[in-house]
């Protein structure tokens, strides 16, 4: 053992690397060998692997990893707006296009906390250019953690350091890797109202017992419960999405026709992905000067029949 309590042949809990464009990435590992990789470009989680090395998040083979583009896959953070709901031209806000910084310098490279969790703290503050398009001073702190069980958690804390109130929307636009879109079902959204972005944001009520997929879907479910499940029958596994402070859930799959119009997405890749997002969209969050908002998302995967 070395002084940090990590066996010397074990890889560190937190490792800083660079991608081929020179962008810093942080790899978190737990004692069992599960891992997650976070890029400072967008503060975006790009990978989440089990202790067997199985990738749980989808990233397009055509994804662009160079700023100012957002990476198509993983968990982009949509802030300060989601979709076109807001004053910005950029559909999902600018946080996913910006360079974040590691808040603690140097970061705790060897540390698991007492529960065997590895984590990194990131920070985003607005640039002068950001303040021109969205004139509100904020500090956005993001803690990405990988637990001893291999769960991944994202805790966001957004503080208003303005002298006037501001409002924002937020979503963790999570791209799950699935066997086949026609083989999965989502539970936990039944009987909810949703806004359908394919029908001018018209409001409907979900009728089915579980969501299954046979065409393009782009919906925001309102006031959902705090646990949503994605059952993947073929891979015999279930993703559990637990959330706090994020009342809404976005569900998105572009299907065949739309996939062909997206330069950073393969024509057939819609079959292997499903976006289910913890979000706060319908009622934007308003912060008074000095106030802070906290939202949490935890993702886990369990075997299922």
C-alpha positions as CSV (number, residue, x, y, z in Angstrom):
1,X,0.0,0.0,0.0
2,X,1.2,3.5,-0.6
3,X,0.5,6.4,1.8
4,X,-3.0,7.1,0.2
5,X,-4.3,3.7,1.1
6,X,-4.5,2.6,-2.5
7,X,-2.6,-0.6,-3.4
8,X,0.4,0.4,-5.4
9,X,-0.5,-1.8,-8.4
10,X,-3.9,-0.3,-8.6
11,X,-4.6,2.6,-10.9
12,X,-5.3,5.9,-9.2
13,X,-8.9,6.8,-8.3
14,X,-8.5,10.1,-10.3
15,X,-6.3,10.4,-13.3
16,X,-5.9,13.4,-15.6
17,X,-5.3,12.7,-19.3
18,X,-5.7,14.6,-22.6
19,X,-7.7,13.7,-25.7
20,X,-6.2,14.0,-29.2
21,X,-7.2,17.7,-29.4
22,X,-5.3,18.4,-26.2
23,X,-8.5,18.8,-24.1
24,X,-8.1,17.6,-20.5
25,X,-10.1,14.7,-19.4
26,X,-10.5,13.1,-15.9
27,X,-10.8,9.4,-15.5
28,X,-12.5,8.2,-12.2
29,X,-12.1,4.6,-11.1
30,X,-13.6,2.8,-8.2
31,X,-11.8,0.0,-6.2
32,X,-13.6,-2.7,-8.3
33,X,-12.4,-1.3,-11.7
34,X,-15.5,0.5,-12.9
35,X,-14.7,3.8,-14.5
36,X,-16.1,7.1,-15.9
37,X,-14.4,9.7,-18.0
38,X,-15.3,13.4,-17.9
39,X,-14.1,16.1,-20.4
40,X,-13.4,19.7,-19.4
41,X,-15.0,20.5,-22.7
42,X,-18.6,21.0,-21.6
43,X,-18.0,19.4,-18.2
44,X,-19.3,16.4,-20.1
45,X,-19.3,12.7,-19.0
46,X,-18.2,10.8,-22.1
47,X,-17.9,7.3,-20.7
48,X,-19.3,5.1,-17.9
49,X,-18.0,1.5,-17.8
50,X,-18.8,-1.4,-15.5
51,X,-16.1,-3.3,-13.7
52,X,-16.1,-5.7,-16.7
53,X,-15.3,-2.8,-19.0
54,X,-18.8,-2.7,-20.6
55,X,-19.7,0.8,-21.9
56,X,-23.0,2.0,-20.6
57,X,-23.3,5.4,-22.5
58,X,-23.7,5.9,-26.2
59,X,-21.3,8.2,-28.1
60,X,-21.8,8.6,-31.9
61,X,-19.0,7.3,-34.1
62,X,-19.3,10.6,-35.9
63,X,-19.2,12.8,-32.8
64,X,-17.0,16.0,-33.0
65,X,-14.7,16.4,-30.1
66,X,-13.4,19.9,-31.0
67,X,-14.8,23.1,-29.4
68,X,-17.0,24.9,-30.0
69,X,-19.1,21.8,-30.9
70,X,-20.9,19.8,-28.2
71,X,-20.0,16.1,-28.3
72,X,-22.9,13.9,-29.5
73,X,-23.2,11.4,-26.7
74,X,-22.4,10.8,-23.1
75,X,-24.1,13.3,-20.8
76,X,-24.1,16.9,-22.1
77,X,-25.3,19.5,-19.7
78,X,-27.9,21.8,-21.2
79,X,-27.8,25.1,-19.3
80,X,-29.1,27.9,-19.0
81,X,-31.8,26.6,-21.3
82,X,-33.1,23.3,-22.8
83,X,-34.5,23.2,-26.3
84,X,-35.7,26.6,-27.5
85,X,-37.3,27.5,-24.2
86,X,-35.4,30.7,-23.4
87,X,-33.9,33.8,-25.0
88,X,-30.7,32.2,-26.4
89,X,-30.2,31.2,-30.0
90,X,-28.2,28.2,-29.0
91,X,-30.8,25.5,-28.6
92,X,-29.4,23.8,-25.4
93,X,-27.6,26.8,-23.9
94,X,-23.8,27.2,-23.8
95,X,-22.5,25.2,-20.8
96,X,-21.9,22.1,-23.0
97,X,-19.7,24.1,-25.4
98,X,-17.5,25.8,-22.8
99,X,-14.3,24.8,-21.2
100,X,-14.7,24.1,-17.5
101,X,-12.0,24.1,-14.9
102,X,-11.1,21.6,-12.1
103,X,-12.0,23.5,-8.9
104,X,-9.5,21.9,-6.6
105,X,-5.9,22.5,-7.7
106,X,-4.2,20.1,-7.7
107,X,-7.2,17.6,-7.6
108,X,-7.2,14.7,-5.1
109,X,-5.5,12.2,-7.5
110,X,-5.4,9.2,-5.1
111,X,-8.5,9.7,-3.0
112,X,-11.4,7.5,-2.5
113,X,-13.6,8.9,0.2
114,X,-14.6,6.7,3.2
115,X,-17.3,4.9,1.0
116,X,-14.9,4.0,-1.8
117,X,-16.2,6.8,-4.0
118,X,-14.0,8.6,-6.5
119,X,-15.0,12.1,-7.5
120,X,-13.9,15.4,-9.2
121,X,-15.2,18.9,-8.7
122,X,-15.6,21.2,-11.8
123,X,-16.5,24.8,-12.1
124,X,-17.9,27.0,-14.9
125,X,-18.1,30.8,-14.7
126,X,-19.4,33.0,-17.6
127,X,-16.9,34.6,-19.9
128,X,-17.3,38.2,-21.2
129,X,-18.8,36.7,-24.4
130,X,-21.3,34.6,-22.4
131,X,-22.4,37.7,-20.5
132,X,-23.2,39.4,-23.8
133,X,-25.6,36.7,-24.8
134,X,-26.9,35.9,-21.3
135,X,-26.2,38.8,-18.9
136,X,-26.2,37.0,-15.6
137,X,-23.2,36.2,-13.4
138,X,-23.2,32.7,-12.0
139,X,-21.0,30.0,-10.6
140,X,-21.9,26.4,-11.8
141,X,-20.2,23.7,-9.7
142,X,-20.4,20.1,-10.8
143,X,-19.3,17.1,-8.8
144,X,-19.0,13.9,-10.8
145,X,-18.7,10.8,-8.6
146,X,-18.3,7.1,-9.2
147,X,-19.5,5.1,-6.2
148,X,-18.0,1.8,-4.9
149,X,-21.0,0.1,-6.5
150,X,-20.2,1.6,-9.9
151,X,-23.0,4.1,-9.9
152,X,-22.4,7.5,-11.4
153,X,-23.7,10.7,-9.7
154,X,-23.8,14.3,-10.9
155,X,-24.5,17.0,-8.4
156,X,-24.9,20.5,-9.8
157,X,-24.9,23.7,-7.6
158,X,-25.7,26.9,-9.4
159,X,-25.2,30.2,-7.5
160,X,-26.5,33.6,-8.5
161,X,-23.6,36.1,-8.0
162,X,-25.6,38.8,-9.8
163,X,-27.3,41.8,-8.1
164,X,-30.6,40.8,-9.7
165,X,-32.6,37.6,-10.0
166,X,-32.3,35.3,-13.0
167,X,-34.1,32.2,-14.3
168,X,-32.7,29.1,-16.1
169,X,-33.7,25.7,-17.3
170,X,-31.3,22.7,-17.1
171,X,-31.1,19.1,-18.4
172,X,-28.6,16.2,-18.1
173,X,-29.1,15.0,-21.7
174,X,-28.0,11.4,-21.0
175,X,-27.4,9.1,-24.0
176,X,-27.8,5.5,-22.8
177,X,-26.3,2.6,-24.8
178,X,-28.9,0.0,-25.6
179,X,-29.1,-3.2,-27.6
180,X,-32.0,-2.1,-29.9
181,X,-34.5,0.7,-29.6
182,X,-37.3,-1.6,-30.4
183,X,-36.4,-3.9,-27.5
184,X,-36.4,-1.4,-24.6
185,X,-39.2,0.0,-22.4
186,X,-39.2,2.9,-20.0
187,X,-41.3,2.8,-16.8
188,X,-42.1,5.5,-14.3
189,X,-43.7,8.0,-16.8
190,X,-47.1,6.4,-17.1
191,X,-50.2,8.7,-16.6
192,X,-48.0,11.9,-16.7
193,X,-48.6,14.9,-18.8
194,X,-46.0,15.6,-21.5
195,X,-45.1,18.3,-24.0
196,X,-44.6,16.9,-27.5
197,X,-41.9,18.8,-29.4
198,X,-43.0,17.1,-32.6
199,X,-46.4,18.7,-32.2
200,X,-45.5,22.3,-31.4
201,X,-45.0,21.6,-27.7
202,X,-48.7,20.6,-27.4
203,X,-49.6,19.0,-24.0
204,X,-50.8,15.4,-23.9
205,X,-51.3,12.7,-21.2
206,X,-49.3,9.5,-21.4
207,X,-51.7,6.5,-21.9
208,X,-49.4,3.5,-22.0
209,X,-48.2,1.4,-19.1
210,X,-44.7,1.7,-20.3
211,X,-43.0,3.6,-23.1
212,X,-41.9,1.5,-26.1
213,X,-40.5,2.9,-29.3
214,X,-41.4,2.6,-33.0
215,X,-40.8,6.1,-34.4
216,X,-39.2,9.4,-33.6
217,X,-39.8,10.7,-30.0
218,X,-39.1,14.1,-28.5
219,X,-41.1,14.6,-25.3
220,X,-40.8,16.3,-22.0
221,X,-42.7,14.6,-19.2
222,X,-43.8,16.9,-16.4
223,X,-43.6,16.4,-12.7
224,X,-42.3,12.9,-12.8
225,X,-41.5,10.7,-9.8
226,X,-37.8,10.6,-8.8
227,X,-37.0,7.1,-10.1
228,X,-37.3,6.1,-13.8
229,X,-36.3,2.7,-15.2
230,X,-35.1,1.7,-18.7
231,X,-35.4,-2.1,-19.3
232,X,-33.2,-3.5,-22.0
233,X,-34.5,-7.1,-22.5
234,X,-31.8,-8.2,-24.9
235,X,-28.9,-7.2,-22.6
236,X,-30.8,-8.3,-19.5
237,X,-30.1,-5.1,-17.7
238,X,-32.0,-2.2,-16.3
239,X,-30.8,1.4,-16.0
240,X,-32.2,3.2,-12.9
241,X,-32.3,7.0,-13.0
242,X,-32.7,8.7,-9.6
243,X,-33.0,12.4,-9.4
244,X,-33.6,15.3,-7.0
245,X,-34.5,18.9,-7.9
246,X,-35.2,17.8,-11.5
247,X,-39.0,17.4,-11.8
248,X,-39.1,16.8,-15.6
249,X,-37.9,14.0,-17.9
250,X,-37.0,14.4,-21.5
251,X,-37.2,11.4,-23.8
252,X,-35.5,11.6,-27.2
253,X,-34.7,9.3,-30.1
254,X,-34.3,10.9,-33.6
255,X,-35.2,7.7,-35.6
256,X,-34.2,7.1,-39.2
257,X,-35.3,10.2,-41.1
258,X,-33.8,12.7,-38.7
259,X,-30.6,10.7,-38.1
260,X,-29.8,11.2,-41.8
261,X,-29.9,15.0,-41.4
262,X,-27.4,15.1,-38.5
263,X,-23.8,15.5,-39.5
264,X,-22.5,14.2,-36.2
265,X,-24.7,11.1,-36.0
266,X,-24.6,7.8,-38.0
267,X,-27.6,6.9,-40.1
268,X,-28.4,3.7,-38.2
269,X,-27.1,4.7,-34.8
270,X,-30.6,5.6,-33.5
271,X,-31.1,1.9,-32.9
272,X,-28.4,1.8,-30.3
273,X,-29.2,4.8,-28.2
274,X,-32.0,6.4,-26.1
275,X,-31.8,9.7,-24.3
276,X,-33.7,10.0,-21.0
277,X,-32.9,13.3,-19.3
278,X,-33.4,14.5,-15.7
279,X,-34.5,18.1,-16.3
280,X,-36.1,21.2,-15.0
281,X,-37.8,22.7,-18.0
282,X,-41.5,23.5,-17.7
283,X,-41.0,25.9,-14.7
284,X,-37.6,27.6,-15.0
285,X,-35.7,27.9,-11.7
286,X,-35.4,31.4,-10.4
287,X,-32.5,32.4,-8.1
288,X,-32.4,35.6,-6.1
289,X,-29.0,37.3,-5.7
290,X,-26.7,35.0,-3.6
291,X,-29.1,32.1,-3.8
292,X,-28.0,28.6,-4.8
293,X,-29.9,25.7,-6.5
294,X,-28.9,22.1,-6.2
295,X,-29.9,19.2,-8.5
296,X,-28.8,15.6,-8.4
297,X,-28.8,12.7,-10.8
298,X,-27.7,9.2,-10.0
299,X,-27.4,6.5,-12.6
300,X,-27.1,2.8,-11.8
301,X,-27.5,-0.4,-13.7
302,X,-28.9,-3.7,-12.4
303,X,-29.3,-7.2,-13.9
304,X,-32.9,-7.9,-15.1
305,X,-34.7,-10.7,-16.9
